[in-house]
Amino acid sequence: MKLRVWKSRGGITEEQGWQSADETRRGLAPQMSYLMETGRYPTYRRYTRGAARKDDAAWQFETGLDCVLEGVAGLVERGRE
């Protein structure tokens, strides 16, 4: 299976006629599945199996909350010194 180089602007998305992130994911799914099935990329496979989509509202909230809490914890630690 031949893979194409991803280009963030234009390139493969326009070439394939994909208009959204969901269309791009669906379009690339067969290639990505093939790569993971080969067993040659175990780290990538683990990462993608545990990863969340960045356009997921729950992921956005949790990530934002983690950033805020880490910032507050850093300020509290500095205040103790």
C-alpha positions in Angstrom: 0.0 0.0 0.0 1.4 3.4 -1.0 1.2 6.1 1.6 1.1 9.8 0.9 2.8 12.6 2.7 0.4 14.7 4.8 0.3 18.4 4.1 -1.5 20.6 6.5 -2.7 23.1 4.0 -4.2 21.9 0.7 -2.3 18.9 -0.5 -3.8 15.5 0.4 -7.1 16.8 1.9 -8.0 18.9 -1.2 -6.6 16.3 -3.5 -8.9 13.6 -2.0 -11.9 16.0 -1.7 -12.0 15.8 2.1 -13.8 18.8 3.6 -13.6 18.0 7.4 -11.5 16.3 10.0 -14.0 13.5 10.1 -13.7 12.9 6.4 -9.9 13.0 6.6 -10.0 10.4 9.4 -12.3 8.1 7.5 -10.2 8.5 4.4 -6.9 7.7 6.1 -8.3 4.9 8.3 -7.5 2.1 5.9 -3.8 3.2 5.6 -3.4 3.7 9.3 -5.0 0.4 10.1 -2.7 -1.3 7.7 0.3 0.3 9.3 -0.8 -0.8 12.8 -1.5 -4.3 11.7 2.0 -4.8 10.4 3.3 -4.8 14.0 6.2 -2.6 13.0 4.9 0.4 15.0 4.0 -0.8 18.5 4.5 2.5 20.2 2.3 4.3 17.7 -0.3 1.6 18.0 -0.4 2.0 21.9 -0.6 5.8 21.5 -3.5 5.7 19.0 -5.4 3.2 21.0 -5.3 5.4 24.1 -5.5 8.8 22.4 -8.5 11.0 22.4 -9.7 13.2 19.6 -8.8 16.8 20.2 -12.2 17.9 18.9 -13.8 15.9 21.7 -15.4 18.3 24.2 -14.6 16.1 27.2 -10.9 15.9 26.2 -10.8 19.7 25.8 -12.3 20.2 29.2 -10.1 17.7 30.9 -6.9 19.0 29.2 -7.8 22.6 30.1 -8.6 21.7 33.7 -5.3 19.8 34.0 -3.4 22.9 32.8 -5.2 25.2 35.2 -4.6 22.8 38.2 -1.0 22.3 37.3 -0.6 26.1 37.2 -2.3 26.6 40.5 -0.2 23.8 42.1 3.0 25.5 40.8 1.9 28.8 42.4 1.1 27.2 45.7 4.6 25.4 45.7 6.3 28.7 45.0 4.4 30.4 47.8 5.7 27.8 50.3 9.4 28.5 49.4 
